[in-house]
Amino acid sequence: MKNKSAQGSDFLQFISEIIERPVFDSNGKIVGKCKDCIISTKRSYPVINAIVLRGPHKKDINIPWEYVNNSRSTISLNTLFENIKEYNIGERDIKLVEDVFDKQLVDVDGKKIRRINDLQVSPVNSHYRLIGVDISLKGALRRLGLEKIASSLKINLQEDYIDWKDIDVSTSRDNMFNLKLKVHKYDLKKLHPADIADIVEKLSVKDSVTILNSFDDEVAADILEEVSQENQMCLLDEIDSKKAANILNKMSPDDATDLLGCLSDSKTDNLLELMDPEESNDLKKLLQYPEDTAGGIMTTEFAAVSEELKAGEIVDKLKEMDKEAESIYYIYALSKQDNLTGVTSLKQVLFADPDKPIKEFMTKDVISVDVNKKQFDVIETIAKYNLLAVPVTDDENHLKGIVTVDDAIDLLLQSKS
């Protein structure tokens, strides 16, 4: 989308070409340097309304574009400096160098972060209109004054632009810094939470918080679960406490417990107080276990039913709990005293006679681990018996939780990294 008609002419092509250049008044006197350009975000392709002049004593003055005679080589004013009436910045005005240069764009198709290296303009009558964003290495070298050197070395630099109308800019300078620029034509929400987490890991904390706040609590929880623990802690410090508590409500108990265990006691207590009472109580129980034990890595979301329940009744019960249970590959059978008495697979339940009690077709020799067993011993048990999940019990054989195979894999990956 490069403006070919301007190529090779004396017309300005990029904002970087005007920045730091000396500004002359109508008498040819240097009155300062151009430090920035001001546009309004009201239009799809905004014109430059003013330049920011760094004058004597490093004082910045906003000069309306109507006073500017500009080419790629010089910036001159059509009047004396003292005759200029300063431009008043409007609510929807932004400064291109201060507010846009080096900001990050989310390229959803490429699942990566792109940086704004320069801004492309096109001459329109006596003004210049902003038409594109340069995200190329060539744009970065141009700003550093190294483009000609790269060309002389015959380095082939590719051009890469995004149309300005496809950039979603916040509506005012006041909240510009709270809203990351993003490519409007792409929909961030179509990505998998793990891919969004990869993007979040590369953004500033402020921009990452903006992304999390744009999702509902459940999706935000899925994203946060995929983020490194160090970044989780940083994000939780910046997110509104109530929003953070709502996200924790939706996270799997084991992930939420791991995160809370890394926070200060006061921060943890505050978040637990704001959470749903039932979720909060579950997490308080999990926080009692050392993090390197089965109790410290287990989740309390699992499918458990009375051993007296019939297959048809179990199916009905599973329909009610499928959104809560992290894993329903296995259904655990409990006695009246809540002792673990058996286990069966979801497949067996679905194909069993609806009137047949689970105790008649369940496996009674249950492979389980003690709540205090070391986490890598738990992983060995899962691997040895090819389990999708292993139940965790206390000294009295009460079912306390389960450790899933994906949690075991996560632990192995963490230990290697």
Secondary structure, 3 states (H helix, E strand, C coil): CCCHHHCCCCCCCEHHHCCCCEEECCCCCEEEEEEEEEEECCCCCCEEEEEEEECHHHCEEEEEHHHEEECCCCEEECCCHHHCCCCCCCCCEEEHHHHHCCCEEEECCCCEEEECCEEEEEEECCEEEEEEEECCHHHHHHHCCCHHHHHHCCCCCCCCEEEHHHEECCCCHHHHCCCCCEECCCCHHHCCHHHHHHHHHHCCHHHHHHHHHCCCHHHHHHHHHHCCHHHHHHHHHHCCHHHHHHHHHHCCHHHHHHHHCCCCHHHHHHHHHHCCHHHHHHHHHHCCCCCCEHHHHCECCEEEEECCCEHHHHHHHHHHHCCCCCEEEEEEEECCCCEEEEEEEHHHHHHCCCCCEHHHCCECCCCCEECCCEHHHHHHHHHHCCCCEEEEECCCCEEEEEEEHHHHHHHHHHHHC
